[in-house]
Amino acid sequence: MTVLVDSHCHLDAAEFDPDRAQVIERARAAGVRAQVVPAVTAASWPKLRDVCLQAPGLYPAYGLHPVFLAEHAQGHVDELRQWIERERPCAIGECGLDFFIEDLDRDLQQYYFVAQLELAREFDLPVIVHARRAVDAVIAAVRRVGGLRGVVHSFSGSPEQAAQLHKAGFLLGLGGPVTYDRAQRLHRLVQSMPLEQLLLETDAPDQPDQGIRGQRNEPARLRDIATHIAGRRGISLQALAEATTVNAQRLFGLPAAAA
């Protein structure tokens, strides 16, 4: 069985409430033996923790997502510290910057992002970063804080930005968008990037691959994404799975038994 790690899946989302157990079962049947489940708001942390206790191979990350800025309060940074100390998550996130949505306060986004980067450095945890139209700003923040490692999920930047992130100790998460015929830039990136920088992800229930366009995404689809990327790189699915699983285990500190 080809073993895969979904490095970014919102398994706690309400879309999975009706059939979460079946979603987990289908993922395992497809070879997805571990999932990293990142949070988006402080209010979501308790449910996320409970979801990750429902089955083996589910690893929580706690953070404050920039798109949900209106739901954050400065006190949540202190609460996040407490959750990290008590729960010992595999990462901090999902955090980051989103400059695509015009009315999101960029200064406030920077405040929460840098605060979470500093926590990641303090606790020696990786960060799961959202960077939409904001890759250069993310790179600048990572460099300013220093001493970090992590992943920029759903990466859509340039090869030059990818190289800068690699130098800074950051991996790139790629998922459903790379399977679309029009995604020429992502196709070129996935063919040329170092294999040791690659993580696989679904971002389920969002970002469905081309085969289920317009439908709810789920972690079992990771196998289709992996097959597509392996084909683009001209390597076997098994070789891609082994490499990306090792990458995920190394970054997130996942046990080999997670496979």
C-alpha positions in Angstrom: 0.0 0.0 0.0 1.3 3.4 -1.0 1.4 5.6 2.2 0.5 9.2 1.9 0.4 12.2 4.3 -2.2 14.9 3.8 -0.3 17.9 5.2 -3.3 20.2 5.1 -6.9 19.1 5.7 -9.6 20.9 7.5 -11.2 17.7 8.8 -13.0 19.6 11.6 -15.0 21.7 9.0 -18.8 21.5 9.3 -19.0 20.0 5.8 -17.7 16.8 7.3 -20.0 16.6 10.3 -22.5 14.3 8.6 -20.0 11.6 7.6 -16.6 12.3 9.2 -15.9 8.7 10.2 -16.6 7.5 6.6 -14.3 10.3 5.3 -11.5 9.1 7.5 -12.1 5.5 6.5 -12.0 6.4 2.8 -8.8 8.3 3.3 -7.1 5.3 5.0 -8.4 3.0 2.2 -6.7 5.3 -0.3 -3.4 5.1 1.6 -3.7 8.4 3.5 -2.4 7.3 6.9 -1.8 10.7 8.4 -3.5 14.1 8.2 -2.4 17.4 9.6 -5.5 19.4 10.6 -4.9 23.2 11.0 -7.2 25.5 12.8 -8.5 28.9 11.6 -10.0 30.6 14.7 -9.6 30.3 18.5 -13.3 29.3 18.7 -12.5 26.2 16.5 -9.7 24.8 18.6 -11.8 22.7 21.0 -13.7 20.9 18.2 -10.5 20.4 16.2 -8.9 18.8 19.2 -11.9 16.5 19.7 -11.9 15.5 16.0 -8.2 14.6 16.1 -8.9 12.3 19.0 -11.5 10.3 17.0 -9.0 8.2 15.0 -5.3 7.5 14.8 -3.1 9.5 12.4 -4.9 12.9 12.9 -2.5 15.6 14.1 -3.8 19.1 15.2 -2.2 22.4 14.6 -3.6 25.5 16.3 -3.5 29.1 14.9 -5.3 32.2 13.7 -6.1 32.4 10.0 -5.8 35.9 8.4 -9.1 35.6 6.5 -11.0 35.3 9.8 -9.5 38.5 11.1 -12.9 39.7 12.4 -13.1 36.7 14.7 -9.7 37.2 16.3 -8.8 39.2 19.5 -5.4 40.2 20.7 -6.0 38.0 23.8 -6.2 34.9 21.5 -2.4 35.1 21.1 -2.0 34.4 24.8 -4.7 31.7 24.6 -2.7 30.2 21.7 0.4 30.0 23.9 -1.6 28.2 26.5 -3.0 25.7 24.0 0.5 25.0 22.7 1.9 24.4 26.1 -1.0 22.1 27.1 -1.8 20.3 23.8 1.6 20.0 22.2 0.4 20.3 18.6 2.5 19.3 15.6 2.5 22.9 14.2 1.2 26.4 14.6 -1.3 27.4 12.0 -3.0 28.1 9.8 -1.6 31.6 10.0 -0.2 34.0 7.4 -1.2 36.9 5.2 -4.0 37.4 2.6 -3.7 40.5 0.4 -6.3 39.2 -2.1 -9.2 40.3 0.0 -8.9 44.1 -0.2 -10.7 45.1 3.0 -8.7 42.9 5.3 -6.5 45.1 7.5 -2.9 44.4 6.5 -1.4 45.8 9.6 -3.6 43.7 11.9 -2.8 40.7 9.7 0.9 41.3 10.2 0.4 41.6 14.0 -1.2 38.2 14.3 1.2 36.6 11.8 4.4 37.8 13.4 3.0 36.9 16.9 2.5 33.4 15.7 5.9 33.2 14.1 7.4 34.3 17.3 5.5 31.6 19.2 6.7 29.0 16.6 10.3 30.1 17.2 9.9 30.0 21.0 8.3 26.5 21.0 10.4 25.2 18.1 7.4 24.3 16.1 6.8 24.5 12.3 4.3 27.0 11.0 1.6 26.3 8.4 1.4 29.5 6.3 -1.4 30.9 4.2 0.1 33.3 1.6 -2.4 34.6 -1.0 -1.0 37.4 -3.1 1.4 37.9 -0.2 4.3 35.6 -0.7 7.0 38.4 -0.7 5.5 39.8 2.5 5.5 36.3 4.1 9.2 35.8 3.1 10.1 39.2 4.6 8.3 38.4 7.9 10.0 34.9 8.1 13.4 36.5 7.6 12.8 39.2 10.2 11.7 36.7 12.9 14.3 34.1 11.9 14.9 30.6 13.3 11.8 29.2 11.6 10.7 26.3 9.5 7.4 25.4 8.0 5.3 25.1 4.9 3.5 27.6 2.6 0.4 25.7 1.8 -1.4 25.9 -1.6 1.7 27.6 -3.0 1.1 29.6 -6.1 4.2 31.8 -6.3 7.1 32.0 -8.6 10.1 29.7 -8.9 12.3 32.5 -7.4 10.0 32.8 -4.4 10.0 29.0 -4.0 13.8 29.0 -4.0 13.8 31.8 -1.4 11.5 29.8 0.8 13.6 26.7 0.4 16.6 28.6 1.6 14.6 29.8 4.6 13.7 26.3 5.6 10.2 26.2 4.2 8.5 23.5 2.2 5.6 24.0 -0.3 2.2 22.4 -0.1 0.6 21.5 -3.4 -2.8 20.0 -4.0 -5.9 20.1 -6.2 -5.0 23.3 -8.2 -1.9 21.6 -9.8 -4.2 19.0 -11.5 -6.0 21.6 -13.6 -5.0 21.9 -17.3 -4.8 25.7 -17.1 -2.3 25.6 -14.2 0.8 25.9 -16.4 2.8 27.8 -13.8 2.2 25.2 -11.2 3.0 22.4 -13.7 6.4 24.0 -14.3 7.0 24.4 -10.6 6.2 20.9 -9.7 8.5 19.6 -12.4 11.5 21.6 -11.3 11.2 22.1 -7.5 13.4 19.9 -5.3 11.6 16.8 -4.2 12.7 17.4 -0.6 10.7 20.7 -0.6 7.4 19.1 -1.6 4.4 18.3 0.6 1.1 16.9 -0.6 -2.2 18.4 0.6 -5.9 18.5 -0.2 -7.1 21.6 1.8 -10.3 19.6 2.0 -13.2 20.4 2.0 -11.9 23.2 -0.3 -9.8 23.2 -3.5 -11.1 20.1 -5.2 -8.9 18.5 -7.9 -10.0 18.6 -11.5 -11.6 15.2 -11.2 -14.2 16.4 -8.7 -14.5 20.0 -9.8 -17.3 21.8 -8.0 -17.7 19.1 -5.4 -16.7 18.7 -1.7 -13.1 17.8 -1.5 -11.9 15.1 0.9 -8.5 13.6 2.0 -9.0 10.4 0.0 -8.4 12.5 -3.1 -4.8 12.9 -2.1 -3.9 9.8 -4.0 -5.2 11.3 -7.3 -3.2 14.5 -6.6 -0.1 12.4 -5.9 -0.6 10.4 -9.1 -0.8 13.6 -11.1 2.3 15.1 -9.6 4.3 11.9 -10.0 3.4 11.9 -13.6 4.5 15.5 -14.0 7.8 14.6 -12.5 8.3 11.4 -14.4 8.6 9.3 -11.3 6.5 6.5 -9.8 3.7 7.1 -7.4 5.5 5.0 -4.8 8.7 7.1 -5.1 6.7 10.4 -4.7 4.8 9.0 -1.8 7.9 7.8 0.0 9.7 11.1 -0.4 6.7 13.4 0.6 5.9 11.2 3.6 9.4 11.5 4.8 9.2 15.3 4.3 6.0 15.5 6.3 7.3 13.3 9.1 10.5 15.4 9.3 8.8 18.8 9.3 5.9 17.9 11.7 7.7 15.4 13.9 5.2 12.7 13.0 6.1 9.2 14.1 7.1 6.7 11.5 4.2 4.6 12.9 1.9 7.2 11.4 2.4 5.4 8.2 
